Amino acid sequence: MRPLIAAALLAATPAAALEPLSQNSYVNERLVQARVADVLRRGCPSIDARLVRAFREARALKRHALDQGYTEAQIDAFLDSREERQRIYAQADRYMRENGVVNGQPDTFCRLGRDEIARQTIAGSLLSAR
């Protein structure tokens, strides 16, 4: 019986119980918000990226995933997945449309960017207004 118990305990390690990264709401929310920040800063001439902060946040997010039990290979596969990137981009686009951003209208990008900064959202923390 002892070998069976040991085998059951090994099978129940945290890595075995992890949901796919694509379903991890903490990770996905932050990636969507990072994409929002990137698009807003590109679409608004008076908003810049806080690149050092963005780099620090990316490292912290990777550390969070590693601490949760995901492997480097799992993280890399998730980040390199074209399908996952498209899904994240689509969520970011939907968020921006729902918040009034219209392609070709920089003032809508600027308005949402300033709102995100003022509300101190994840996206807002990655932006600075000039």
KELO-856103 format. One record per atom (N, C-alpha, C): residue number from 1; atom name; z, x, y. Coordinates in pm, whole numbers, plus 50000, padded with zeros to 5 digits. Layout:
KELO-856103
R / NUM / CA / Z / X / Y
...
***
This chain:
KELO-856103
R / 1 / N / 50000 / 50080 / 49880
R / 1 / CA / 50000 / 50000 / 50000
R / 1 / C / 50000 / 50085 / 50127
R / 2 / N / 50070 / 50196 / 50126
R / 2 / CA / 50075 / 50277 / 50248
R / 2 / C / 49938 / 50320 / 50296
R / 3 / N / 49845 / 50366 / 50211
R / 3 / CA / 49713 / 50402 / 50261
R / 3 / C / 49642 / 50284 / 50328
R / 4 / N / 49662 / 50164 / 50278
R / 4 / CA / 49598 / 50048 / 50340
R / 4 / C / 49655 / 50022 / 50479
R / 5 / N / 49786 / 50038 / 50494
R / 5 / CA / 49848 / 50018 / 50625
R / 5 / C / 49798 / 50123 / 50722
R / 6 / N / 49792 / 50248 / 50677
R / 6 / CA / 49743 / 50354 / 50763
R / 6 / C / 49598 / 50329 / 50804
R / 7 / N / 49516 / 50284 / 50711
R / 7 / CA / 49376 / 50254 / 50742
R / 7 / C / 49367 / 50140 / 50842
R / 8 / N / 49450 / 50039 / 50828
R / 8 / CA / 49449 / 49926 / 50921
R / 8 / C / 49492 / 49970 / 51060
R / 9 / N / 49592 / 50057 / 51067
R / 9 / CA / 49636 / 50107 / 51197
R / 9 / C / 49528 / 50192 / 51264
R / 10 / N / 49459 / 50273 / 51187
R / 10 / CA / 49352 / 50355 / 51243
R / 10 / C / 49239 / 50267 / 51294
R / 11 / N / 49209 / 50160 / 51225
R / 11 / CA / 49100 / 50071 / 51266
R / 11 / C / 49136 / 49995 / 51393
R / 12 / N / 49265 / 49985 / 51425
R / 12 / CA / 49309 / 49909 / 51541
R / 12 / C / 49334 / 49998 / 51663
R / 13 / N / 49274 / 50116 / 51665
R / 13 / CA / 49292 / 50204 / 51780
R / 13 / C / 49232 / 50139 / 51903
R / 14 / N / 49275 / 50179 / 52023
R / 14 / CA / 49222 / 50120 / 52145
R / 14 / C / 49071 / 50126 / 52155
R / 15 / N / 49008 / 50235 / 52113
R / 15 / CA / 48863 / 50246 / 52123
R / 15 / C / 48794 / 50138 / 52041
R / 16 / N / 48851 / 50102 / 51927
R / 16 / CA / 48790 / 49999 / 51845
R / 16 / C / 48803 / 49862 / 51909
R / 17 / N / 48904 / 49842 / 51992
R / 17 / CA / 48928 / 49711 / 52051
R / 17 / C / 48862 / 49695 / 52188
R / 18 / N / 48795 / 49796 / 52236
R / 18 / CA / 48735 / 49791 / 52369
R / 18 / C / 48616 / 49697 / 52373
R / 19 / N / 48610 / 49620 / 52480
R / 19 / CA / 48491 / 49540 / 52504
R / 19 / C / 48380 / 49633 / 52552
R / 20 / N / 48256 / 49593 / 52538
R / 20 / CA / 48147 / 49678 / 52592
R / 20 / C / 48165 / 49695 / 52743
R / 21 / N / 48126 / 49809 / 52795
R / 21 / CA / 48139 / 49833 / 52939
R / 21 / C / 48067 / 49726 / 53020
R / 22 / N / 47961 / 49670 / 52968
R / 22 / CA / 47888 / 49565 / 53039
R / 22 / C / 47971 / 49439 / 53058
R / 23 / N / 48080 / 49426 / 52982
R / 23 / CA / 48167 / 49310 / 52994
R / 23 / C / 48300 / 49343 / 53061
R / 24 / N / 48318 / 49468 / 53101
R / 24 / CA / 48442 / 49509 / 53166
R / 24 / C / 48434 / 49470 / 53313
R / 25 / N / 48509 / 49366 / 53352
R / 25 / CA / 48496 / 49311 / 53487
R / 25 / C / 48536 / 49411 / 53595
R / 26 / N / 48636 / 49493 / 53570
R / 26 / CA / 48680 / 49591 / 53669
R / 26 / C / 48567 / 49689 / 53701
R / 27 / N / 48506 / 49743 / 53598
R / 27 / CA / 48398 / 49840 / 53615
R / 27 / C / 48278 / 49774 / 53680
R / 28 / N / 48238 / 49658 / 53629
R / 28 / CA / 48119 / 49591 / 53680
R / 28 / C / 48134 / 49547 / 53825
R / 29 / N / 48251 / 49495 / 53861
R / 29 / CA / 48272 / 49452 / 54000
R / 29 / C / 48255 / 49569 / 54095
R / 30 / N / 48309 / 49682 / 54058
R / 30 / CA / 48299 / 49799 / 54146
R / 30 / C / 48156 / 49854 / 54154
R / 31 / N / 48083 / 49847 / 54044
R / 31 / CA / 47944 / 49892 / 54047
R / 31 / C / 47858 / 49797 / 54131
R / 32 / N / 47883 / 49668 / 54120
R / 32 / CA / 47810 / 49571 / 54202
R / 32 / C / 47841 / 49596 / 54350
R / 33 / N / 47967 / 49616 / 54383
R / 33 / CA / 48004 / 49639 / 54522
R / 33 / C / 47949 / 49771 / 54575
R / 34 / N / 47940 / 49872 / 54491
R / 34 / CA / 47880 / 49998 / 54533
R / 34 / C / 47731 / 49977 / 54563
R / 35 / N / 47665 / 49898 / 54483
R / 35 / CA / 47524 / 49867 / 54507
R / 35 / C / 47509 / 49788 / 54637
R / 36 / N / 47597 / 49691 / 54660
R / 36 / CA / 47594 / 49614 / 54784
R / 36 / C / 47606 / 49708 / 54903
R / 37 / N / 47701 / 49799 / 54899
R / 37 / CA / 47721 / 49894 / 55009
R / 37 / C / 47595 / 49978 / 55030
R / 38 / N / 47535 / 50024 / 54923
R / 38 / CA / 47416 / 50107 / 54935
R / 38 / C / 47301 / 50031 / 55000
R / 39 / N / 47279 / 49908 / 54958
R / 39 / CA / 47170 / 49828 / 55014
R / 39 / C / 47198 / 49794 / 55160
R / 40 / N / 47322 / 49761 / 55192
R / 40 / CA / 47356 / 49727 / 55330
R / 40 / C / 47335 / 49846 / 55422
R / 41 / N / 47376 / 49962 / 55380
R / 41 / CA / 47360 / 50079 / 55468
R / 41 / C / 47213 / 50117 / 55484
R / 42 / N / 47132 / 50090 / 55385
R / 42 / CA / 46988 / 50117 / 55397
R / 42 / C / 46918 / 50013 / 55485
R / 43 / N / 46972 / 49891 / 55483
R / 43 / CA / 46908 / 49783 / 55557
R / 43 / C / 46954 / 49767 / 55700
R / 44 / N / 47063 / 49834 / 55736
R / 44 / CA / 47119 / 49821 / 55870
R / 44 / C / 47122 / 49958 / 55938
R / 45 / N / 47051 / 49972 / 56049
R / 45 / CA / 47045 / 50102 / 56115
R / 45 / C / 47177 / 50146 / 56180
R / 46 / N / 47272 / 50054 / 56196
R / 46 / CA / 47398 / 50092 / 56261
R / 46 / C / 47515 / 50105 / 56163
R / 47 / N / 47484 / 50115 / 56034
R / 47 / CA / 47588 / 50133 / 55933
R / 47 / C / 47553 / 50255 / 55849
R / 48 / N / 47653 / 50337 / 55826
R / 48 / CA / 47637 / 50457 / 55745
R / 48 / C / 47723 / 50447 / 55619
R / 49 / N / 47688 / 50530 / 55522
R / 49 / CA / 47768 / 50540 / 55400
R / 49 / C / 47880 / 50640 / 55422
R / 50 / N / 47992 / 50612 / 55362
R / 50 / CA / 48102 / 50708 / 55357
R / 50 / C / 48084 / 50783 / 55225
R / 51 / N / 47998 / 50884 / 55227
R / 51 / CA / 47955 / 50949 / 55104
R / 51 / C / 48067 / 51017 / 55028
R / 52 / N / 48157 / 51084 / 55098
R / 52 / CA / 48269 / 51149 / 55030
R / 52 / C / 48355 / 51043 / 54961
R / 53 / N / 48380 / 50934 / 55030
R / 53 / CA / 48459 / 50825 / 54972
R / 53 / C / 48387 / 50767 / 54850
R / 54 / N / 48256 / 50746 / 54862
R / 54 / CA / 48178 / 50691 / 54751
R / 54 / C / 48184 / 50784 / 54630
R / 55 / N / 48172 / 50914 / 54653
R / 55 / CA / 48180 / 51011 / 54545
R / 55 / C / 48318 / 51006 / 54479
R / 56 / N / 48422 / 51001 / 54562
R / 56 / CA / 48559 / 50996 / 54511
R / 56 / C / 48581 / 50868 / 54428
R / 57 / N / 48529 / 50757 / 54477
R / 57 / CA / 48544 / 50630 / 54405
R / 57 / C / 48468 / 50632 / 54272
R / 58 / N / 48351 / 50694 / 54271
R / 58 / CA / 48274 / 50704 / 54146
R / 58 / C / 48351 / 50785 / 54042
R / 59 / N / 48411 / 50894 / 54087
R / 59 / CA / 48491 / 50976 / 53995
R / 59 / C / 48613 / 50898 / 53945
R / 60 / N / 48676 / 50823 / 54034
R / 60 / CA / 48793 / 50744 / 53994
R / 60 / C / 48754 / 50635 / 53894
R / 61 / N / 48637 / 50576 / 53913
R / 61 / CA / 48592 / 50472 / 53821
R / 61 / C / 48563 / 50531 / 53683
R / 62 / N / 48504 / 50649 / 53682
R / 62 / CA / 48480 / 50715 / 53553
R / 62 / C / 48613 / 50749 / 53486
R / 63 / N / 48707 / 50799 / 53564
R / 63 / CA / 48839 / 50832 / 53509
R / 63 / C / 48905 / 50706 / 53454
R / 64 / N / 48892 / 50595 / 53523
R / 64 / CA / 48948 / 50468 / 53476
R / 64 / C / 48889 / 50431 / 53340
R / 65 / N / 48756 / 50443 / 53328
R / 65 / CA / 48691 / 50409 / 53201
R / 65 / C / 48738 / 50502 / 53089
R / 66 / N / 48748 / 50630 / 53119
R / 66 / CA / 48797 / 50725 / 53018
R / 66 / C / 48940 / 50692 / 52978
R / 67 / N / 49024 / 50659 / 53076
R / 67 / CA / 49163 / 50624 / 53047
R / 67 / C / 49175 / 50497 / 52964
R / 68 / N / 49076 / 50409 / 52975
R / 68 / CA / 49076 / 50287 / 52896
R / 68 / C / 49034 / 50313 / 52752
R / 69 / N / 48980 / 50432 / 52726
R / 69 / CA / 48940 / 50468 / 52591
R / 69 / C / 48791 / 50479 / 52569
R / 70 / N / 48711 / 50455 / 52673
R / 70 / CA / 48567 / 50473 / 52659
R / 70 / C / 48536 / 50621 / 52652
R / 71 / N / 48433 / 50656 / 52579
R / 71 / CA / 48394 / 50796 / 52566
R / 71 / C / 48292 / 50831 / 52674
R / 72 / N / 48275 / 50960 / 52695
R / 72 / CA / 48172 / 51008 / 52789
R / 72 / C / 48036 / 50953 / 52747
R / 73 / N / 48009 / 50954 / 52617
R / 73 / CA / 47879 / 50906 / 52566
R / 73 / C / 47861 / 50757 / 52597
R / 74 / N / 47965 / 50677 / 52580
R / 74 / CA / 47956 / 50534 / 52611
R / 74 / C / 47931 / 50512 / 52761
R / 75 / N / 48001 / 50587 / 52843
R / 75 / CA / 47986 / 50574 / 52988
R / 75 / C / 47845 / 50615 / 53029
R / 76 / N / 47798 / 50729 / 52977
R / 76 / CA / 47664 / 50776 / 53011
R / 76 / C / 47557 / 50677 / 52965
R / 77 / N / 47572 / 50624 / 52844
R / 77 / CA / 47474 / 50528 / 52793
R / 77 / C / 47471 / 50403 / 52881
R / 78 / N / 47586 / 50356 / 52923
R / 78 / CA / 47594 / 50239 / 53011
R / 78 / C / 47527 / 50268 / 53145
R / 79 / N / 47560 / 50381 / 53206
R / 79 / CA / 47503 / 50415 / 53337
R / 79 / C / 47354 / 50446 / 53331
R / 80 / N / 47307 / 50494 / 53217
R / 80 / CA / 47165 / 50527 / 53201
R / 80 / C / 47080 / 50409 / 53157
R / 81 / N / 47143 / 50298 / 53122
R / 81 / CA / 47071 / 50183 / 53072
R / 81 / C / 46995 / 50111 / 53183
R / 82 / N / 46866 / 50103 / 53167
R / 82 / CA / 46782 / 50033 / 53266
R / 82 / C / 46821 / 49885 / 53274
R / 83 / N / 46848 / 49824 / 53160
R / 83 / CA / 46886 / 49682 / 53157
R / 83 / C / 47017 / 49658 / 53231
R / 84 / N / 47114 / 49746 / 53211
R / 84 / CA / 47242 / 49731 / 53279
R / 84 / C / 47227 / 49752 / 53429
R / 85 / N / 47146 / 49850 / 53467
R / 85 / CA / 47122 / 49875 / 53609
R / 85 / C / 47056 / 49753 / 53673
R / 86 / N / 46958 / 49695 / 53606
R / 86 / CA / 46891 / 49576 / 53659
R / 86 / C / 46988 / 49459 / 53671
R / 87 / N / 47078 / 49446 / 53575
R / 87 / CA / 47178 / 49339 / 53580
R / 87 / C / 47272 / 49358 / 53698
R / 88 / N / 47319 / 49480 / 53719
R / 88 / CA / 47407 / 49511 / 53832
R / 88 / C / 47334 / 49485 / 53963
R / 89 / N / 47209 / 49531 / 53974
R / 89 / CA / 47131 / 49510 / 54095
R / 89 / C / 47111 / 49361 / 54123
R / 90 / N / 47084 / 49284 / 54019
R / 90 / CA / 47063 / 49140 / 54036
R / 90 / C / 47190 / 49072 / 54086
R / 91 / N / 47305 / 49113 / 54034
R / 91 / CA / 47432 / 49056 / 54081
R / 91 / C / 47456 / 49093 / 54228
R / 92 / N / 47425 / 49216 / 54264
R / 92 / CA / 47442 / 49259 / 54403
R / 92 / C / 47347 / 49181 / 54494
R / 93 / N / 47223 / 49164 / 54452
R / 93 / CA / 47125 / 49088 / 54531
R / 93 / C / 47172 / 48944 / 54549
R / 94 / N / 47221 / 48884 / 54443
R / 94 / CA / 47270 / 48745 / 54450
R / 94 / C / 47388 / 48736 / 54548
R / 95 / N / 47480 / 48831 / 54541
R / 95 / CA / 47595 / 48833 / 54632
R / 95 / C / 47549 / 48841 / 54777
R / 96 / N / 47452 / 48927 / 54803
R / 96 / CA / 47405 / 48943 / 54940
R / 96 / C / 47331 / 48819 / 54989
R / 97 / N / 47247 / 48760 / 54905
R / 97 / CA / 47177 / 48637 / 54944
R / 97 / C / 47278 / 48526 / 54974
R / 98 / N / 47379 / 48513 / 54888
R / 98 / CA / 47482 / 48409 / 54907
R / 98 / C / 47561 / 48432 / 55035
R / 99 / N / 47558 / 48554 / 55085
R / 99 / CA / 47630 / 48588 / 55208
R / 99 / C / 47537 / 48608 / 55326
R / 100 / N / 47416 / 48551 / 55317
R / 100 / CA / 47327 / 48543 / 55431
R / 100 / C / 47231 / 48657 / 55455
R / 101 / N / 47221 / 48753 / 55365
R / 101 / CA / 47128 / 48863 / 55385
R / 101 / C / 46987 / 48816 / 55353
R / 102 / N / 46895 / 48847 / 55445
R / 102 / CA / 46754 / 48812 / 55429
R / 102 / C / 46672 / 48940 / 55441
R / 103 / N / 46593 / 48970 / 55338
R / 103 / CA / 46508 / 49090 / 55343
R / 103 / C / 46420 / 49086 / 55466
R / 104 / N / 46408 / 49201 / 55530
R / 104 / CA / 46326 / 49213 / 55650
R / 104 / C / 46398 / 49173 / 55778
R / 105 / N / 46525 / 49133 / 55767
R / 105 / CA / 46604 / 49097 / 55885
R / 105 / C / 46728 / 49186 / 55891
R / 106 / N / 46715 / 49304 / 55954
R / 106 / CA / 46826 / 49400 / 55958
R / 106 / C / 46955 / 49342 / 56013
R / 107 / N / 46947 / 49247 / 56107
R / 107 / CA / 47069 / 49191 / 56163
R / 107 / C / 47154 / 49122 / 56056
R / 108 / N / 47090 / 49067 / 55952
R / 108 / CA / 47167 / 49002 / 55845
R / 108 / C / 47240 / 49106 / 55759
R / 109 / N / 47176 / 49221 / 55739
R / 109 / CA / 47239 / 49331 / 55667
R / 109 / C / 47358 / 49384 / 55748
R / 110 / N / 47337 / 49398 / 55878
R / 110 / CA / 47443 / 49450 / 55966
R / 110 / C / 47561 / 49355 / 55971
R / 111 / N / 47533 / 49225 / 55981
R / 111 / CA / 47641 / 49127 / 55988
R / 111 / C / 47727 / 49133 / 55862
R / 112 / N / 47663 / 49132 / 55745
R / 112 / CA / 47740 / 49138 / 55621
R / 112 / C / 47812 / 49272 / 55609
R / 113 / N / 47747 / 49380 / 55647
R / 113 / CA / 47813 / 49511 / 55642
R / 113 / C / 47938 / 49516 / 55728
R / 114 / N / 47928 / 49464 / 55852
R / 114 / CA / 48046 / 49461 / 55940
R / 114 / C / 48155 / 49370 / 55882
R / 115 / N / 48114 / 49257 / 55823
R / 115 / CA / 48211 / 49167 / 55760
R / 115 / C / 48283 / 49235 / 55644
R / 116 / N / 48207 / 49307 / 55563
R / 116 / CA / 48266 / 49377 / 55448
R / 116 / C / 48366 / 49483 / 55496
R / 117 / N / 48328 / 49555 / 55602
R / 117 / CA / 48418 / 49657 / 55658
R / 117 / C / 48545 / 49591 / 55711
R / 118 / N / 48529 / 49482 / 55786
R / 118 / CA / 48644 / 49413 / 55846
R / 118 / C / 48737 / 49354 / 55739
R / 119 / N / 48678 / 49302 / 55632
R / 119 / CA / 48759 / 49241 / 55524
R / 119 / C / 48816 / 49346 / 55429
R / 120 / N / 48777 / 49471 / 55449
R / 120 / CA / 48825 / 49582 / 55367
R / 120 / C / 48796 / 49559 / 55218
R / 121 / N / 48674 / 49513 / 55190
R / 121 / CA / 48632 / 49495 / 55052
R / 121 / C / 48597 / 49631 / 54992
R / 122 / N / 48567 / 49630 / 54865
R / 122 / CA / 48524 / 49754 / 54800
R / 122 / C / 48399 / 49807 / 54869
R / 123 / N / 48301 / 49719 / 54890
R / 123 / CA / 48178 / 49761 / 54959
R / 123 / C / 48211 / 49811 / 55099
R / 124 / N / 48294 / 49738 / 55169
R / 124 / CA / 48331 / 49777 / 55305
R / 124 / C / 48399 / 49912 / 55312
R / 125 / N / 48474 / 49947 / 55210
R / 125 / CA / 48542 / 50077 / 55210
R / 125 / C / 48444 / 50193 / 55195
R / 126 / N / 48322 / 50163 / 55153
R / 126 / CA / 48221 / 50266 / 55133
R / 126 / C / 48126 / 50277 / 55252
R / 127 / N / 48154 / 50197 / 55357
R / 127 / CA / 48068 / 50191 / 55475
R / 127 / C / 48144 / 50227 / 55601
R / 128 / N / 48069 / 50269 / 55703
R / 128 / CA / 48127 / 50286 / 55835
R / 128 / C / 48024 / 50240 / 55937
R / 129 / N / 48071 / 50171 / 56040
R / 129 / CA / 47983 / 50122 / 56144
R / 129 / C / 47976 / 50226 / 56256
R / 130 / N / 47858 / 50243 / 56311
R / 130 / CA / 47842 / 50337 / 56423
R / 130 / C / 47872 / 50267 / 56553
***
